[in-house]
Amino acid sequence: MHDLVTNGIFTMSRIGKQPVIIPAGVEANLSGQELLINGPKGKLKMNLPPGFDVVLKDKTICISPKAAGDQISALHGLYRSIVANMVKGVTAGYVKALEIQGVGFKAALQGKKIIFNLGFSRPIAMDIPEGIEVKTADNVNLTISGPDKQLVGNFSARVKALFPAEPYKGKGIRFRGEYIRRKVGKTVA
């Protein structure tokens, strides 16, 4: 473990000390420890812990710790990355693409739900969380998008967990471009 204090001088996280640049069309507001970022794709808010100071100036967001310590340094870089992801999310958004493979396997949108037919005795219905947009193409290609990186990734993982691609026939749900290592099935001697 590296000490944050080198020769009596406090050093910050390399990632954490980089300012987050606010692009045109994005507004950032700070109210106490609550940071609100508003852009063309939506708005996101985050409560920063009391151990950090946040400064908004000259179209940048700077985060600095109030004290020294290994845990604070790790969190410093984490919170700076989360704020940068929020800024990117409200400007460009995040997208995850999934594929469904298998005979009779398909997905369909019904209002704020996705209905999956995955070879089980009955269809599986999943509610789409607020802030997430889902599109289907050809009933087997799903596109999950939204401004919140964590929410998009978490929902995509939950969809994939319904029927992960299996290694023998390759059927199931996978991320587009994901390689599934195939196994040889049993042979009759």
N, C-alpha and C positions, 0 to 999 in steps of 0.2 A: 504494500500500500504506500502511495506517495503522500507525504505530508503537504497540506495546503500552505503551510508556513515554511518558507525557505529562507534561511538566514534572517529570521525576524520579519520578513516581508510577506504579507498575505497575497497569495496568488489565487486567481479565480479559474473556473472551468473554461477551457478553450472554446467550447461551443457556447457556453452561457454568456461570455463577455461580448459576443458578436451581436450588434444591434439587428433587430428585425425591421426591414424597410417596408413601409406601408405604400403600396402602389396607388396610382390614380384611381378614383372611383371607390375607394375603401375608406371607411371612417372608423376610427378607434376612439373609444371613450373610457375613461377610468373613473370609477366611483368607489373610493376607499380601496379595497383589495379586489374589487370585481372589475374585470376587463371585458368590455363589449366591443365586438368587431362586426361591422355591418358592411356588406358588399353586394354585388349583383346576384350572386348565387344564394344569398340568405344571410342570416345573422347568427353568430355564436357568442356565448359568454362563458367566462371561466372565473372561478374564485381562486386567487393566488393565496398561498399560505402566508401567515403573518411574518415569517422569517425573511421575506423578500421585499425590496422596494421596486416599484415600477415607475418609469419616467417616460412620458410622451412628449417628444419635441422634434421639430423639423422633419415630420413624416417618418419618424423612427420610434420604435419601442425598445427601451433598454431595461433589462432586468438585472438587479444586483442584490447579492445576499447582504444581510445585516450583520452576520457573524461568520466565523471561520469554522471549518470542520469537514471531514470526508463526506459525511452524509449531506451536508449543505451543498458541497461542490457538485455531487452527483445530481441532486435535485435542481441545482442551478441550470445545468445543461438540459435536463429533462423539461423544465418549464419553458425554457427558451425555445426548445424544439416544438413543444405543444403550441406555443403562440405562433411560431412560424407556420405550422401546419394549419392553424386556424385562418391565418391570412391567405394562405394558398387555397384553402377550402372555399372561402367566400369569393375568391376571384376565379379560379379554374374548376374547383370541385374535384372529387375523387370518384373513380369508376372501377368496379370489379366486374369482370365478365366470366360467366360460368357456362358450361356445356353439360347437357344431359344426354347420356348414351345408354341405349338398351331398347329392346323391342317393346313397344307400348309405353315407354317412359316418356312423360311429358309434363309441362307446366302450363297453367292458364291463369290469367288475372281475372278476379271477380271483385270489383270495387277496391277496397283497401286490404284484400287478401290475395294470396297466391295459393292455388290448388295444385298439388303435385300428385300425379299417378306414377308410382314407383314400383309397381309389382306387388304391393301389399294388398290385403283383403279389402281395404277401403282407401279412398284418397286422403291425403294429409293437407290440412289447411293451415297456413301461417299468416299471422297478421303482419302487415308492413308497418314498421315503426314510423312515427312522425319525423319528417325531415329526410326520408329516404324515398327515392323514385326507382321503380322497377319497370323494365320493359322486357317483353318477350318477343322473340322472332322465331318463326317456324315451330313454336311450342317446345323447342329444345335448347334455345340460346337465351340466356338471361343476362341482362345488364342492370347492375345495381349501382346507383349513383347518389351522391349527396355531398354537402359541404363538410360534414364531420367525418374525418378520417377513421376515428375509432369506431363510430357507429356503422359506417359502411363496411369496414373489415369484419366487425363482430357479426353483423347480420349475414354477410357472405359466408362466413365460417359456419354459422348455424344452419344455413341452407345446405351447404356441402355435407354437414354432419348427418343430414336426413338419410342419405345413402351414399357414403363415400365410394369412389371408384374401386372396384375389387380387382385383384391382380390376375384372375384366370380368364375372364371374358372381357374385362375392361368396362363393364357396364356400371353406371352410377353417375354421380355428379362430381365434376372436376372443374378447376379453374381453367380458362382457355389457355392453351399452350403448356399445361402441366403434363409432365411425363409420368406415366404410370408404369412401374417396372412389372413386366409380365412374368408369370410363372407357368411352367408346363404342368398340365393336368395329369391325372392318373392314366396309365396305359394298361391295356389288357394284355397279360402275358400268354 
